[in-house]
Amino acid sequence: MTETVRSILDRKGRALYALPPEASVYDAIALMAEKGIGALLVVEEGRIAGVVSERDYARKVILKGKHSKETRLEEVMTSEVITVTPDHTVDECMRIMTDCRIRHLPVLDAGRLAGIISIGDLVRTIIAAQEATIKELHNYIAGGYPG
């Protein structure tokens, strides 16, 4: 598939939700619930310091008996953040997510934060492309394909 991250961001928007490293895990979970998202960026002085997800909350807070209002994001965030550019393809992003076992990819455009994509964004894009291909094949078989 040759569709790019840029086209996904153009469709879904470039809204970003972030908190500083010293924010509490509780604040992060509350913001994720409010916005209906599964991960947040942790940003410090305009740069990505990490990513925190519901998975981090479950594994690094709940299972370890920590308290979300007392635990800071910097204690549980993933600090080795893998990013992509708007020119990465959907296939490249799927490969990265699969190989690295992650569900969210921040997007940097010329070094500046431009958005974030999720595995759900990629799956929706792939399904839409497959549906378009099926429709084209059906039209071709039925004799309605433009020639």
C-alpha atoms as a printed R data frame, in Angstrom:
    type eleno elety resid chain resno       x      y       z
1   ATOM     1    CA   MET     A     1   0.000  0.000   0.000
2   ATOM     2    CA   THR     A     2   1.391  3.366  -0.976
3   ATOM     3    CA   GLU     A     3  -0.833  5.562   1.152
4   ATOM     4    CA   THR     A     4   1.213  7.707   3.513
5   ATOM     5    CA   VAL     A     5   1.000  8.944   7.068
6   ATOM     6    CA   ARG     A     6   0.364 12.428   5.671
7   ATOM     7    CA   SER     A     7  -2.935 11.319   4.106
8   ATOM     8    CA   ILE     A     8  -4.004  9.645   7.365
9   ATOM     9    CA   LEU     A     9  -3.300 12.831   9.324
10  ATOM    10    CA   ASP     A    10  -5.135 14.889   6.697
11  ATOM    11    CA   ARG     A    11  -8.227 12.700   7.222
12  ATOM    12    CA   LYS     A    12  -8.178 12.248  10.973
13  ATOM    13    CA   GLY     A    13  -6.717 15.569  12.006
14  ATOM    14    CA   ARG     A    14  -3.567 16.485  13.830
15  ATOM    15    CA   ALA     A    15  -4.903 16.897  17.358
16  ATOM    16    CA   LEU     A    16  -2.260 16.100  19.940
17  ATOM    17    CA   TYR     A    17  -2.724 15.492  23.614
18  ATOM    18    CA   ALA     A    18   0.288 15.683  25.875
19  ATOM    19    CA   LEU     A    19   1.309 16.159  29.467
20  ATOM    20    CA   PRO     A    20   4.648 16.972  31.101
21  ATOM    21    CA   PRO     A    21   6.751 14.196  32.718
22  ATOM    22    CA   GLU     A    22   5.899 15.393  36.222
23  ATOM    23    CA   ALA     A    23   2.130 15.008  35.670
24  ATOM    24    CA   SER     A    24   0.444 12.170  37.523
25  ATOM    25    CA   VAL     A    25  -0.625  8.928  35.899
26  ATOM    26    CA   TYR     A    26  -4.129  9.751  37.157
27  ATOM    27    CA   ASP     A    27  -4.125 12.970  35.101
28  ATOM    28    CA   ALA     A    28  -3.022 11.008  32.035
29  ATOM    29    CA   ILE     A    29  -5.712  8.343  32.437
30  ATOM    30    CA   ALA     A    30  -8.355 11.027  32.986
31  ATOM    31    CA   LEU     A    31  -7.274 12.871  29.807
32  ATOM    32    CA   MET     A    32  -7.214  9.644  27.780
33  ATOM    33    CA   ALA     A    33 -10.736  8.811  28.991
34  ATOM    34    CA   GLU     A    34 -11.994 12.324  28.213
35  ATOM    35    CA   LYS     A    35 -10.546 12.282  24.686
36  ATOM    36    CA   GLY     A    36 -11.285  8.610  23.933
37  ATOM    37    CA   ILE     A    37  -7.659  7.776  23.181
38  ATOM    38    CA   GLY     A    38  -5.298  5.027  24.314
39  ATOM    39    CA   ALA     A    39  -2.016  6.907  24.591
40  ATOM    40    CA   LEU     A    40  -0.593 10.349  25.299
41  ATOM    41    CA   LEU     A    41   2.647 12.023  24.473
42  ATOM    42    CA   VAL     A    42   4.850 13.126  27.332
43  ATOM    43    CA   VAL     A    43   6.406 16.412  26.250
44  ATOM    44    CA   GLU     A    44   9.108 18.431  27.943
45  ATOM    45    CA   GLU     A    45  10.376 21.757  26.625
46  ATOM    46    CA   GLY     A    46   8.732 21.176  23.258
47  ATOM    47    CA   ARG     A    47  10.256 17.752  22.622
48  ATOM    48    CA   ILE     A    48   8.914 14.245  23.052
49  ATOM    49    CA   ALA     A    49  10.166 12.801  26.322
50  ATOM    50    CA   GLY     A    50   8.030  9.677  26.087
51  ATOM    51    CA   VAL     A    51   4.709  8.028  25.427
52  ATOM    52    CA   VAL     A    52   2.339  6.701  28.054
53  ATOM    53    CA   SER     A    53  -0.460  4.279  27.230
54  ATOM    54    CA   GLU     A    54  -3.230  2.362  28.907
55  ATOM    55    CA   ARG     A    55  -0.929 -0.648  28.650
56  ATOM    56    CA   ASP     A    56   1.729  1.208  30.675
57  ATOM    57    CA   TYR     A    57  -0.910  2.002  33.291
58  ATOM    58    CA   ALA     A    58  -2.013 -1.619  33.570
59  ATOM    59    CA   ARG     A    59   1.470 -3.110  33.678
60  ATOM    60    CA   LYS     A    60   3.525 -0.477  35.473
61  ATOM    61    CA   VAL     A    61   1.014  0.983  37.912
62  ATOM    62    CA   ILE     A    62  -1.852 -1.394  38.670
63  ATOM    63    CA   LEU     A    63   0.097 -4.664  38.609
64  ATOM    64    CA   LYS     A    64   2.887 -3.144  40.721
65  ATOM    65    CA   GLY     A    65   0.492 -1.819  43.347
66  ATOM    66    CA   LYS     A    66   1.326  1.836  42.724
67  ATOM    67    CA   HIS     A    67  -1.167  4.661  43.138
68  ATOM    68    CA   SER     A    68  -2.045  6.601  40.013
69  ATOM    69    CA   LYS     A    69  -2.369  9.954  41.807
70  ATOM    70    CA   GLU     A    70   1.104  9.585  43.343
71  ATOM    71    CA   THR     A    71   2.956  8.107  40.371
72  ATOM    72    CA   ARG     A    72   4.497 10.512  37.867
73  ATOM    73    CA   LEU     A    73   4.454  9.856  34.128
74  ATOM    74    CA   GLU     A    74   8.246  9.858  33.963
75  ATOM    75    CA   GLU     A    75   8.204  6.752  36.176
76  ATOM    76    CA   VAL     A    76   6.082  4.667  33.804
77  ATOM    77    CA   MET     A    77   6.347  6.208  30.325
78  ATOM    78    CA   THR     A    78   8.130  4.579  27.440
79  ATOM    79    CA   SER     A    79  11.067  6.908  26.916
80  ATOM    80    CA   GLU     A    80  12.594  5.295  23.815
81  ATOM    81    CA   VAL     A    81  10.026  6.654  21.397
82  ATOM    82    CA   ILE     A    82   9.924  5.416  17.835
83  ATOM    83    CA   THR     A    83   8.672  8.057  15.408
84  ATOM    84    CA   VAL     A    84   7.768  8.260  11.740
85  ATOM    85    CA   THR     A    85   7.504 11.071   9.201
86  ATOM    86    CA   PRO     A    86   4.503 12.084   7.088
87  ATOM    87    CA   ASP     A    87   6.190 10.336   4.137
88  ATOM    88    CA   HIS     A    88   6.234  6.883   5.735
89  ATOM    89    CA   THR     A    89   3.796  4.483   4.083
90  ATOM    90    CA   VAL     A    90   1.046  2.561   5.820
91  ATOM    91    CA   ASP     A    91   2.948 -0.670   5.129
92  ATOM    92    CA   GLU     A    92   6.132  0.716   6.689
93  ATOM    93    CA   CYS     A    93   4.221  1.830   9.780
94  ATOM    94    CA   MET     A    94   2.521 -1.557  10.135
95  ATOM    95    CA   ARG     A    95   5.918 -3.235   9.922
96  ATOM    96    CA   ILE     A    96   7.361 -0.910  12.576
97  ATOM    97    CA   MET     A    97   4.409 -1.411  14.915
98  ATOM    98    CA   THR     A    98   4.459 -5.175  14.473
99  ATOM    99    CA   ASP     A    99   8.221 -5.550  14.868
100 ATOM   100    CA   CYS     A   100   8.409 -3.205  17.864
101 ATOM   101    CA   ARG     A   101   5.133 -4.383  19.427
102 ATOM   102    CA   ILE     A   102   3.751 -0.866  19.781
103 ATOM   103    CA   ARG     A   103   0.358  0.632  18.999
104 ATOM   104    CA   HIS     A   104   1.104  4.341  18.559
105 ATOM   105    CA   LEU     A   105   3.595  6.279  16.433
106 ATOM   106    CA   PRO     A   106   4.259  9.980  16.899
107 ATOM   107    CA   VAL     A   107   4.791 11.770  13.591
108 ATOM   108    CA   LEU     A   108   7.631 14.266  13.179
109 ATOM   109    CA   ASP     A   109   7.692 16.604  10.214
110 ATOM   110    CA   ALA     A   110  11.091 18.280   9.800
111 ATOM   111    CA   GLY     A   111  11.765 17.517  13.448
112 ATOM   112    CA   ARG     A   112   8.504 19.078  14.684
113 ATOM   113    CA   LEU     A   113   5.635 17.121  16.191
114 ATOM   114    CA   ALA     A   114   2.931 16.821  13.524
115 ATOM   115    CA   GLY     A   115   0.533 14.248  14.970
116 ATOM   116    CA   ILE     A   116   0.215 10.686  16.162
117 ATOM   117    CA   ILE     A   117  -1.178  7.614  14.454
118 ATOM   118    CA   SER     A   118  -2.466  4.421  16.002
119 ATOM   119    CA   ILE     A   119  -2.722  0.840  14.868
120 ATOM   120    CA   GLY     A   120  -6.463  1.523  14.493
121 ATOM   121    CA   ASP     A   121  -5.757  4.322  12.006
122 ATOM   122    CA   LEU     A   122  -3.643  1.958   9.933
123 ATOM   123    CA   VAL     A   123  -6.193 -0.865  10.031
124 ATOM   124    CA   ARG     A   124  -9.012  1.499   8.966
125 ATOM   125    CA   THR     A   125  -6.862  2.688   6.047
126 ATOM   126    CA   ILE     A   126  -6.058 -0.852   4.941
127 ATOM   127    CA   ILE     A   127  -9.697 -1.939   5.173
128 ATOM   128    CA   ALA     A   128 -10.841  1.075   3.129
129 ATOM   129    CA   ALA     A   129  -8.265  0.263   0.429
130 ATOM   130    CA   GLN     A   130  -9.355 -3.388   0.344
131 ATOM   131    CA   GLU     A   131 -13.021 -2.380   0.058
132 ATOM   132    CA   ALA     A   132 -12.160 -0.089  -2.861
133 ATOM   133    CA   THR     A   133 -10.251 -2.896  -4.589
134 ATOM   134    CA   ILE     A   134 -13.119 -5.338  -4.084
135 ATOM   135    CA   LYS     A   135 -15.573 -2.811  -5.527
136 ATOM   136    CA   GLU     A   136 -13.347 -2.234  -8.555
137 ATOM   137    CA   LEU     A   137 -12.974 -5.984  -9.147
138 ATOM   138    CA   HIS     A   138 -16.701 -6.518  -8.769
139 ATOM   139    CA   ASN     A   139 -17.394 -3.753 -11.300
140 ATOM   140    CA   TYR     A   140 -14.818 -5.227 -13.659
141 ATOM   141    CA   ILE     A   141 -16.298 -8.709 -13.432
142 ATOM   142    CA   ALA     A   142 -19.824 -7.324 -13.875
143 ATOM   143    CA   GLY     A   143 -18.709 -5.429 -16.960
144 ATOM   144    CA   GLY     A   144 -19.050 -1.984 -15.470
145 ATOM   145    CA   TYR     A   145 -15.349 -1.218 -15.217
146 ATOM   146    CA   PRO     A   146 -14.493  1.987 -17.096
147 ATOM   147    CA   GLY     A   147 -12.308  1.186 -20.005
